[in-house]
Amino acid sequence: MDPLTETRVEWAVAFRPLDPDASGDAYIARPLPGGILLGVVDGLGHGPAAFAASRDAIRFLESADVGRPLIVVKQCHERLRATRGVVLMLAWMDGTQDRMTWLGVGNVQGVLLRGHTKADHGHEMLASRGGIVGRVLPPLRAGVVSLGAGDLLVLATDGIHLDFTDHVPRWGPVQAIADTILREQCTGLDDALVMTARYRETEA
């Protein structure tokens, strides 16, 4: 059986650009052996220059050796030096070890809501370090957390209100959750993108 199928990661995206032809927000969902790399990328500002920077970052992440988080972000930083730069949040879901490695740079947001309880608690914020990939890279440190069945990952760009994590609908289809966050928490001041991913039980 395909390793990605075994991990059973279900993901979705919802977005609202200021300019449909030149959104600075982009995302990646790249299958990896035993798991998947998920991420959101936001080109600095908005318009054509932001669009170019975010797409350049995505092209790099789609083809690079992404097995080592710190190294791949540093390489992406070098790749983007001629661009406006981006902020990003990346998450590696590893179904072979039931864990997630994540790394964020700049004003992007992430939260992992635990699926072991239906109560409105049990979450881990994914802190991002200040900086801009391609311009000013901060000291990098990847975080690692365990994953359990039903855990919900939400990543969002800065077109979503900062306190959106207080209003995430924890249960339901991942596309419906992404759509709800976008509809209810979009600032309307910048490109906005939400990515959701549910980690489900491993198939026998």
N, C-alpha and C positions, 0 to 999 in steps of 0.2 A: 504494500500500500504506500502511496505517496506520503512522504513525511509531513507535508503541509496539511494534507487531509487529516492525518492523525492528530495534529495539534488543534484542528477545528477552530481557527480564528475567523470570525465573521466581522467584516468591517464595512463602513459606509462613510460618505462624505456629503456635506452640504455647504454651499458657498454662495456669496452674494457680492459680486465685484462692483466697484464704482464705475468702471469702464469695462464692459463685457469683452472688448477686444484687447485689453491690456491690463489684466488683473495682476497685481504683484504677489498674490497668494497662490501657492501651489502645494501639491502633496505627493507623497510616494508610498506605494504599497508593493514592496518587492519580495517575492518568495525567496526564501533561503533554505538550505538543507535543515530540516527539522523545525522550521519556523518561518518568520516573516519580519521584514523591516518596515515599520510604519513611520511616517513623519509629516510634519507641516513646515513649510518654508515661506517666509514673507520678505519680499524685496523691500529695501528701505524706501519709505515714502509710497507713492503710487504712480501709475502711468507707465509709459513705455520703458523707462529706465529700470523701474522696479520689476516689470514683467521680464525684461532681459536677464536681470540678475537671478531671479528665482528660477527661471527655466534653465539657466546655465548650471545652477546648483543641482537641480533635479537630474539633468543629463549626466552630471558627474556621478551622483549617487546611484543611478541606475546601472552604471557600468563598472564602478570602482570595486575593489576588494573591500567590502564593508565589515569584515569580520572583527576588526579592532576599532572600537568607537573613537578613541582619542586620536588615533592616527588618521582615520578617514575624515574627521572634522578638520584637522590641521591641513590635510591635503586639499580639502574643499576650500579652506581659507586661502591657500596659495592660488588655487584655480580662479578665485573670484576677485583677486586684487585689482584687476582692470575694470571691475564693475562697481556699481553703487554699493554692493554688499547686501547681505541678508541676515535675518535672524531665523532660528530654526529650533525645532524640538524633534528628536529622533528616538524611537523606541524599538528595541530588538526583542521580539517575543520568541522564546526558545522552548519549543514543545518537548525537547528531549530532557530538559532539566526543570521544567515548570518554573521558569523565572523570566524576568524582563530586565534588560539593561537599557538605561535611558540617559540622554544627555541633551541639555538645552543651552542655547546662547541667545541672549536678547529677550525682548518683550513678547514672548510666546508663553502659553499656559498649558499645563497638563495636570491631570488628576487620574488616579486609579481608584475606582470605587469597588470595594470588595463585594463578592457575590455570595459570601457565606451567610449573610443575614438579609432579611427584608426590611429591617429597621433602617431609619434614615441616618445611619452613621457607619463608620468603618471605611475610611478613605485615606489615601496618601497623596499629598500634593507633590508634584514633580517640579522642584525648584529649578529655575533657569538662571545662569550666571550672566551678568551684564556684559555687553559687547556686541560686535557686529562681525560676522564671518565675512572675510574679505577686506576688512578695514582695521578693526581693533579686536584681537582675539584674547579673551581672558584666560587665566590658568584653568585648565579643563579637568573636570572630575566626573566620571560616569557613576551613576547610581544603579544599584541592583536590588530588586525586590522579588519575592516569590510570587507565583501566580497560582490561583486556584480556580476551579470551575465556576463560571458565572462572573468572574471579575470583568469590569467594564473600564476600558481606557478611553479618555476623552482628551483630545489635543485641540487647541484653538489659537488663532492668530489674534492680533490686537484690535481687530474689528469687532470682537466680542467683549462684552462688559467684563471687567476684572473679577467681579463677584459671581460670575456665572456658575462657579462650582457649588454655590449654595442652592442652586435651582435645577440641578441635573435630574431628569427623570430616570431613576436607576434601572427600571425594568421595562421591557418591551423590545420590539425590533430595533436594531442599531440604526437603521435609516430613519425611523420615526424619531428616535432620540436626537440624532443629529439635526433633523429638520426642526424639531421643537426648540432646541438650543438656539439655532440660527434665527428662527422667527421671533423668539421672546427676548434674546440677549444681544442682538445685533445693534451696534452703536449708530450705524448709518454714516459714520464719519470716515471710514476707511474700508478697503476691501476686507471681507470677512470670510473665514473658512473654519469649519468644524469637522474633525475626524473622530469617529467612534469605532471601537473594536471590542468584541466580546470574546473572552477566552473560555472555551467550553471544554467539557470532559473529553479526555483522550479516548478514542475508540479502541476496543480490545482487538 
